[in-house]
Amino acid sequence: MKIFTKKRVALALGLALAGAAAAAYLHSQREKPIPESKYRTAAVDQGNITQTVTATGTINPVALINVGSQVSGTVVDLKADFNDHVKKGQVLLKLDPTIFNAQIRQVEASLASAQASMRLAQSNFERNQRLVAQNYVSALTLDQSRRELDVAKANIKLAEAQLARSQADLDNSVIRAPIDGVIIKRTIDLGQTVAASFTTPNLFQIARDLTKMQIDTSVSEADVGALKDGQPARFVVDAYPDREFDASMRQFRLAANVVANVVTYNVVLDVENKQELLKPGMTAQVRLVVGNRENVLRIPTAALRFRLSDEEAEKELKKQKAAAKPSASASAAASAALPTPADDDDLSFHSKNEAQRQFKIYKLDAKNQAVPVDIKVGLSNFRYTEVLGGNLKKGDKVVTRTLVVAGKTE
């Protein structure tokens, strides 16, 4: 009976031990729960990317003429105002002609006096010619009379030139439109005095055709390498915030503008303004299309700017050092395998150019941990960047930022 009891106890203990062992095995095999991700991510996808160059410019008429005055005077008649359509040769304003008429009469009197002096000198010269032939006067007297005749003729030419100038001043006192167009600016009023003694005053600004406008922009030197004539552009103005307008690049001007060590270049774009919605002087926010890719692998551009915190970066560095401990022989073999650079090979410039399009980003692994990935990028804009090479595929989740909860970074 005791033997039977001992067997039962041993069997119970064996079963208990087997159950404990099985439970321990199952517990060891049970997968640990995947921690929740503490990063904001975006999926790698395929789509189109358009690269643009942004600039701010001013809308101006293609042809803008400043109309001034060559003479001074008081405005006595004003025949044009803002927004008037004028024709070439049309009278815009008239200055008081009183002084100009007086100058003409004065010069005409001087001309009449010079003509009278010439007739007298002509008579004296002819008389002295006859007297010299009869030996009544000397040859010197004849020479003197010839000189007086030449002086009288010169005075007539001088008076005629002064008369022509006075007549031109009178004509210039009437300001006319030099082209067909629209008056967009007037800086003179009736009764105001125009002073043209030192500089030519600008009285009117006339735009040739407001249906064809241009945008004068300044583009940074970092972006001019991608610009070409004829490139399409889109722009918006504050007056129509919900509407985009089309434009095309017409000219890249080589003269550089340097302000506070910042170098920019002037770029001119053509704009059709058939409805005349765009007005001279409006500020335009321009986007020049410099590149376009269709159906390419892309990631959010924000992923290029993400960086690990200092603590996470230190952990990642330790992990990389632990994983990259080659033996001395392997290191020597790797060094021997490096190619010998040529004498004329500038490695610094080559490596710099290659590194300019290489970035390190982070993607989530199976345990929701951020792991670094080296990629090469192509076209880029504010939203997306093209991926040309690297260990990324469609559907991978790339990190764009760290999540923040209750004002603290997790």
C-alpha positions in Angstrom: 0.0 0.0 0.0 2.9 2.4 0.8 4.6 1.6 -2.4 1.4 2.4 -4.4 1.1 5.8 -2.5 4.7 6.7 -3.3 4.2 6.0 -7.0 1.2 8.3 -7.0 3.1 11.1 -5.4 6.0 10.7 -7.8 3.6 10.7 -10.7 1.9 13.9 -9.4 5.3 15.6 -9.0 6.3 14.6 -12.5 3.1 16.0 -14.0 3.6 19.2 -12.0 7.1 19.6 -13.2 6.1 18.9 -16.8 3.3 21.5 -16.6 5.7 24.0 -15.1 8.2 23.3 -17.9 5.6 23.6 -20.6 4.3 26.9 -19.1 7.8 28.3 -18.9 8.4 27.2 -22.6 5.2 28.8 -23.7 6.0 32.0 -21.8 9.4 32.2 -23.4 8.0 31.7 -26.8 5.3 34.3 -26.4 6.1 37.4 -28.5 6.6 40.7 -26.6 4.0 43.3 -27.6 5.3 45.9 -30.1 5.7 49.3 -28.5 3.6 52.1 -29.9 5.5 54.4 -32.3 6.5 57.8 -30.9 7.1 59.3 -34.3 4.9 60.8 -36.9 5.4 59.0 -40.2 4.3 59.1 -43.8 4.3 56.3 -46.3 6.6 56.2 -49.3 4.5 56.4 -52.5 4.7 57.0 -56.2 3.4 60.2 -57.9 4.3 63.4 -59.7 6.8 66.0 -58.5 7.1 69.5 -59.9 10.1 71.6 -58.9 9.6 75.4 -58.8 11.6 78.5 -58.1 9.7 81.2 -56.2 10.2 84.9 -56.4 8.4 88.1 -55.7 8.0 90.7 -58.4 6.2 93.8 -59.6 3.7 93.9 -62.5 4.6 96.7 -65.0 3.6 97.6 -68.5 5.9 96.3 -71.3 6.4 99.9 -72.6 6.2 102.8 -70.1 7.0 106.3 -71.4 7.8 109.3 -69.1 6.6 112.5 -70.8 8.5 115.6 -69.7 9.0 119.2 -70.7 12.1 120.8 -72.2 11.0 124.4 -71.3 9.7 126.1 -68.1 6.4 127.8 -67.8 2.9 127.9 -66.1 0.3 125.3 -67.1 -2.6 127.2 -68.7 -4.5 124.3 -70.3 -4.7 120.7 -69.1 -6.2 118.3 -71.7 -5.4 114.9 -70.2 -6.1 113.1 -66.9 -5.5 109.7 -65.3 -6.6 106.6 -67.2 -7.3 108.6 -70.4 -6.6 106.8 -73.7 -4.5 109.1 -75.9 -3.2 109.0 -79.5 0.2 109.9 -80.7 0.5 113.6 -81.2 -2.5 114.4 -79.1 -2.2 117.6 -76.9 -1.8 116.8 -73.2 -1.2 120.3 -71.8 -0.1 123.8 -72.8 2.2 126.2 -71.1 1.8 130.0 -71.0 3.2 131.2 -74.4 3.6 134.8 -73.4 7.3 134.7 -72.7 8.0 132.5 -75.8 6.1 134.9 -78.1 8.1 137.9 -76.6 11.3 136.1 -77.3 10.3 135.4 -80.9 9.5 139.1 -81.4 12.8 140.1 -79.9 14.8 137.7 -82.1 12.9 138.9 -85.2 13.9 142.5 -84.4 17.5 141.4 -84.0 17.2 139.6 -87.4 15.8 142.7 -89.0 18.7 144.8 -87.6 21.3 142.3 -88.8 19.7 142.4 -92.3 19.9 146.2 -92.4 23.5 146.1 -91.3 24.2 143.6 -94.1 22.6 145.8 -96.7 24.7 148.8 -95.6 27.9 146.7 -95.6 27.1 145.3 -99.0 26.7 148.9 -100.4 29.9 150.1 -98.8 31.8 147.1 -100.2 30.5 147.6 -103.8 31.3 151.4 -103.6 34.8 150.7 -102.4 35.3 148.2 -105.2 34.6 151.0 -107.8 36.8 153.5 -105.9 39.7 151.1 -105.7 39.5 150.5 -109.4 39.8 154.3 -109.9 42.6 154.5 -107.4 40.6 156.8 -105.1 40.9 154.6 -102.0 43.5 152.1 -100.9 43.1 148.3 -101.0 43.1 148.3 -97.1 39.8 150.1 -97.1 38.3 147.5 -99.5 39.5 144.7 -97.1 37.8 146.4 -94.2 34.5 146.8 -96.0 34.7 143.1 -97.0 35.2 142.2 -93.3 32.2 144.3 -92.3 30.1 142.6 -94.9 31.1 139.1 -93.7 30.3 140.1 -90.1 26.9 141.3 -91.1 26.1 138.0 -92.9 27.3 136.1 -89.8 25.0 138.2 -87.6 22.1 137.3 -89.9 22.8 133.6 -89.5 23.0 134.0 -85.7 19.7 135.8 -85.5 18.1 133.2 -87.7 19.4 130.4 -85.4 18.1 132.3 -82.3 14.7 132.7 -84.1 14.6 128.9 -84.8 15.4 128.2 -81.1 12.7 130.5 -79.9 10.2 129.0 -82.3 11.1 125.5 -81.0 10.6 126.7 -77.4 7.2 127.9 -78.3 6.4 124.6 -80.0 7.7 122.7 -76.9 5.4 124.6 -74.7 2.6 122.4 -76.1 3.1 118.9 -74.6 1.9 116.1 -76.9 1.6 112.3 -76.5 4.6 110.5 -78.0 2.8 107.2 -78.4 -0.7 105.6 -78.3 -1.5 104.5 -74.9 -3.1 105.0 -71.5 -2.1 107.7 -69.0 -1.4 105.9 -65.7 0.3 108.8 -63.9 0.0 112.6 -63.9 2.1 114.8 -61.7 1.0 118.3 -62.9 -2.1 120.4 -62.3 -3.6 123.4 -63.9 -1.8 126.6 -62.9 1.3 124.8 -61.6 4.7 126.0 -62.7 7.0 123.6 -64.6 10.7 124.2 -63.9 13.0 122.6 -66.4 16.1 124.6 -65.6 18.3 121.7 -64.4 16.4 118.4 -64.9 13.5 117.4 -67.1 10.3 117.1 -65.0 8.1 114.1 -65.6 4.6 115.3 -66.2 2.9 112.1 -67.4 3.5 108.3 -67.6 1.9 106.6 -70.6 1.7 102.8 -70.9 1.6 101.6 -74.5 -0.7 98.6 -74.0 -2.2 97.3 -70.8 -3.3 94.0 -72.4 0.4 92.9 -72.4 2.2 93.2 -69.1 5.5 92.0 -67.7 6.7 91.0 -64.2 10.1 92.2 -63.0 11.4 89.8 -60.4 14.6 89.1 -58.5 15.8 85.5 -58.3 18.4 84.3 -55.9 21.8 83.2 -57.4 21.2 79.7 -56.0 18.2 79.2 -58.3 19.4 80.8 -61.6 21.1 77.7 -62.8 17.8 76.0 -63.5 16.2 79.0 -65.4 15.7 79.0 -69.2 13.9 81.3 -71.6 10.3 80.3 -72.2 9.8 78.4 -69.0 6.2 78.4 -67.8 5.3 80.2 -64.5 2.2 80.7 -62.3 1.6 83.7 -60.0 -1.0 85.2 -57.7 -1.7 88.8 -56.7 -3.4 90.0 -53.5 -6.2 91.5 -55.5 -7.3 88.0 -56.7 -6.2 85.6 -54.0 -8.3 82.7 -55.3 -7.0 82.9 -58.9 -3.7 82.0 -60.5 -2.4 83.6 -63.6 -0.1 82.2 -66.3 3.2 83.7 -67.4 6.4 82.7 -69.3 10.0 83.7 -68.7 11.2 86.1 -71.4 14.6 87.4 -70.3 17.3 86.7 -67.7 19.4 89.8 -67.1 23.1 89.3 -66.5 23.6 92.3 -64.3 23.7 91.2 -60.6 22.2 93.1 -57.7 24.1 92.9 -54.4 22.4 94.0 -51.3 23.9 93.1 -47.9 26.1 90.5 -49.6 23.0 88.8 -51.1 23.2 88.4 -54.9 20.1 88.3 -57.0 19.4 88.6 -60.7 16.5 90.3 -62.5 14.2 88.0 -64.4 11.4 89.3 -66.7 8.2 87.4 -67.4 5.6 88.0 -70.0 1.9 88.2 -69.0 -1.2 88.3 -71.1 -3.8 90.7 -69.6 -6.6 90.7 -72.1 -9.2 91.4 -69.4 -7.0 94.1 -67.9 -7.5 92.7 -64.4 -3.8 93.2 -63.6 -2.8 96.7 -62.8 0.6 98.4 -63.0 2.5 98.2 -59.7 0.8 95.1 -58.3 3.0 92.6 -56.3 3.1 89.1 -57.8 4.1 85.9 -56.0 5.7 83.9 -58.8 6.4 80.2 -59.2 8.7 79.3 -62.1 8.4 75.6 -63.1 12.0 74.4 -63.6 11.5 70.6 -63.5 8.8 67.9 -63.6 8.8 64.1 -62.9 5.9 61.7 -63.4 5.2 58.5 -61.4 8.4 58.5 -59.4 9.2 57.1 -55.9 8.8 60.0 -53.5 8.9 60.9 -49.8 7.7 64.0 -47.9 10.4 66.6 -47.9 9.9 67.0 -44.1 11.6 63.6 -43.7 14.9 65.1 -44.9 14.8 67.6 -42.0 14.1 65.1 -39.2 16.9 64.4 -36.8 17.1 62.2 -33.7 17.3 63.7 -30.3 20.7 63.8 -28.6 19.9 60.8 -26.4 18.6 58.8 -29.4 21.5 59.8 -31.5 24.0 58.6 -28.9 22.2 55.2 -28.6 22.3 54.9 -32.4 26.0 55.7 -32.5 26.8 53.1 -29.9 24.8 50.5 -31.8 26.7 51.3 -35.0 30.0 51.1 -33.3 29.1 47.7 -31.8 28.0 46.4 -35.2 31.1 47.8 -37.0 34.1 46.1 -35.3 35.9 44.4 -38.1 39.0 42.4 -37.4 42.4 43.8 -38.1 42.8 41.5 -41.1 39.4 42.6 -42.5 40.3 46.3 -42.0 43.6 45.8 -43.8 41.9 44.0 -46.7 39.4 46.8 -46.9 42.1 49.4 -47.0 44.0 47.5 -49.7 40.8 47.3 -51.8 40.4 51.1 -51.9 41.3 52.5 -55.4 44.4 54.7 -55.7 43.3 58.2 -56.8 44.8 59.6 -60.0 47.2 62.6 -59.8 44.7 65.0 -61.5 41.6 63.7 -59.6 40.3 66.3 -57.2 38.5 64.0 -54.7 37.3 66.9 -52.6 35.2 68.3 -55.3 33.9 64.9 -56.4 32.9 63.9 -52.9 31.2 67.3 -52.4 29.2 67.1 -55.5 28.1 63.6 -54.7 27.2 64.4 -51.1 25.0 67.3 -52.1 22.3 64.9 -53.3 22.7 62.3 -50.5 20.7 62.4 -47.3 20.2 60.3 -44.2 16.5 59.8 -43.3 14.8 57.5 -40.8 12.2 54.8 -41.4 10.3 52.6 -39.0 11.3 48.9 -38.6 9.1 46.0 -37.5 9.4 47.1 -33.9 8.4 50.8 -34.6 12.0 51.9 -34.1 13.6 54.6 -36.2 16.5 53.2 -38.2 18.7 55.4 -40.5 18.6 55.0 -44.3 20.9 56.6 -46.8 19.2 57.8 -50.0 19.9 59.8 -53.1 17.4 62.4 -54.0 16.4 64.1 -57.2 13.7 66.8 -57.7 12.3 68.4 -54.6 9.7 70.9 -53.6 8.1 72.0 -50.4 5.9 68.8 -50.2 7.7 65.9 -51.9 11.2 64.8 -52.8 12.1 62.2 -55.5 14.1 59.2 -54.3 16.7 58.0 -56.8 18.5 55.4 -54.7 18.6 53.8 -51.3 17.0 51.0 -49.3 13.4 52.3 -49.6 10.4 50.9 -51.3 6.8 51.9 -51.7 4.8 51.5 -48.5 7.7 52.0 -46.1 7.0 54.5 -43.3 9.5 57.4 -43.1 9.8 59.6 -40.0 8.8 63.2 -40.4 8.8 64.4 -36.8 8.6 63.3 -33.2 5.2 63.3 -31.6 4.6 65.7 -28.8 2.1 65.0 -26.0 1.0 67.6 -23.4 3.8 69.9 -24.4 6.5 67.1 -23.9 8.3 65.1 -26.5 7.8 61.4 -26.0 
